[in-house]
Amino acid sequence: MSCFAGIDIGSTAIKIALIDEDKNIIATKVTSTGSHFRKNSIEALHGLLSENGLAIDDLAYMVSTGYGRKLLKEADESVSEITANAIGALEAGRKYGEIRTIINIGGQDTKAIQIDDSGTVTNFAMNDKCAAGTGKFLDVTARNLEIELEELGDYHFNLKTAPLPINSTCVVFAESEIIGLLADGHGKEEIVAGIHYSIAKRTIRLAKRIGLEGLVYFDGGPALNKGLVASMEDELGQKLVIPEFPQLTTALGASVLACEAYLDEMETA
Amino acid sequence: MGNEIEIEEKKVPFNRTPQAIEAERMLRRIKDDFQDNPAAMDYFYDLYEQVYCKGQSLHEKEKIVGTMCVQVPEELIYAAGGVPVRLCNGFYTDDQVGAEFMPAKSCSLVKATLGMLDKRSTLPFVDKIENIILPATCDQKRKAGSMIGEMGYEVYNMEVPPVKESEEARLYWRRSVHNFAVSLKGITGKKITKASLKEALAKVAAAQKAYRTLHNLRKESPSIFLGKDAFMVTNAYFFDKIENWTAAVNKLNAELEQRIEEKITAAQRRAPRILFTGSPAIFPNLKLPVLTEESGGVIVADETCSSNRMLYDMVAVDEYNTENMVASIADNYLKPCTCPIFTKNDDRIRKLINMAKDFAVDGVVYQSFSGCQVYQMEHSSIAKALKAEGVPMLFVESDYSPDDMGQLSTRIEAFIESLKAKRRRKR
């Protein structure tokens, strides 16, 4: 059986999607990037193939994306994560309706992407070289509050009062602000909700720069955080489309591009 | 007596200085990472190597007059027997030095220029410069003037009107240029005469004519010349001997015409054609043009003060007496100038739209240095105007630091990919 892989090598995690010729998902995997991301990517891919009874020869085409895309020489080609994200959101978002805007929060950047009905990127914006409002921000918050990243959502919804305003937009300064707030006796719930609203405000502002149209699709690891999702919906004033596996949209897009590139090659051959 | 501690100053050979290494790194990338560079480009590659990597001076006897912006009429400097050298600098090493003088969030170009002037290195002939002409353009350059003065340079402040359309502005600028022409005698020791001015006009016109030919050759599709090389050519105009520069560009033009006949192209047939605008690309900070072309785009034209805005508009003077010639030169340095310091600047929008059409452009890349407020502020009106014409634009905020390559390449690649997808859909 021929299969196609999309591999998204991000700053925090490696995401792999395997699909068949009809673009049905065979299997997916999320693993931490680590320092040897080329080795880790290959191992994860081989593991995923064998878990599903596939051999490396079954892999007909592989497209890499994400920060490590160019360094993965094993891939057939690479594509920027913006294009891959757009295709992935079109594919995964079809069952929800017409997706025209994508918001992605990754480990070290935040993107807003506008697409047309074919998944072609018509406009996009990205944060500058600063981790404000990215996944890293949540990481730092959780660490400072000595709670697990996965618990952030629970803390958010356990809030009895109003979220605290967090003014620092810089991760480093926010860290000292959080320590100050804890010292002042504020509860973790208030701080967590404050951080969520701070990220939501920044992200929605970025998205408004490109113009918000149609359904808004939200993906990337932080989309798993329901507290953040609620804050974003609050700031945006509309519901967001959250896919089943938010971390995997971009990898899925890359696998769809791999499948299409392969079929194109077969046609011209 | 004799107790002073003598510190032996270790002289680092020029080619081992951080800025020489920075220059060499970019030069290698521009030369070696691309195949089939025109043979005539060797003149320019060698020139950069001589000046920035080896520290060889180009101007031995001449009186060098430093200039800080495109608004300085260089014809007048040539006519007064001087050689204008544009000091706007692109080195990250110097940007770091200049950060001592300027606020943290200011423009890399201004910081780098200050850093270079303070160290009196980078450009091998900067230590010979005594006089610097500083047009009162953006706030940062204007205020840098006093700091440059404190470094021991003689700064001539040239007033520029903030609005260019009005008659008052025209008269104000004429007086400013007139006073400059008169003051030049005190700088170079030579008075401008009718004959010397005519000669200077012809010299600059010949250079501009060569540039225009090159500019028009870039309309060719598929593209026969890459933007990274075009920036190397125009950037060399900052400091090269003008006659040598003109001859080298003419030679390049002849080779490119030959290449059209032989159908030797510089980019793929369907490579998206890019118009570059915004904060100027100045060697060695050519990372954005180089990334654009490494990602499969081709820069076919530009609207920046390190290139097109500096050379495109010719000073055609047919006035009889010197006084009127100077007035005419003044008009030509004000009216067509699309520098974002002017309010309002609709000319820039018109120019970009026209260029996008003339060069069959697929998309515009807009560079703005972090801290360059005027370019940042103009970007949304330009994006809107281009969008109405169906031309997509990518706005990139960046500075001289080499550490944002990863993030920049993601943006640029995504932009190029979206232009390719748009083209595919049209077909």
Interface residues (C-beta under 8 A of the other chain):
Chain A: Y67 V79 S80 E81 I82 T83 D109 S118 T120 V121 T122 N123 F124 M126 D128 K129
Chain B: S370 P392 E397 D403 D404 G406 Q407 S409 T410 R411 E413 A414 E417 S418 A421 K422 R425
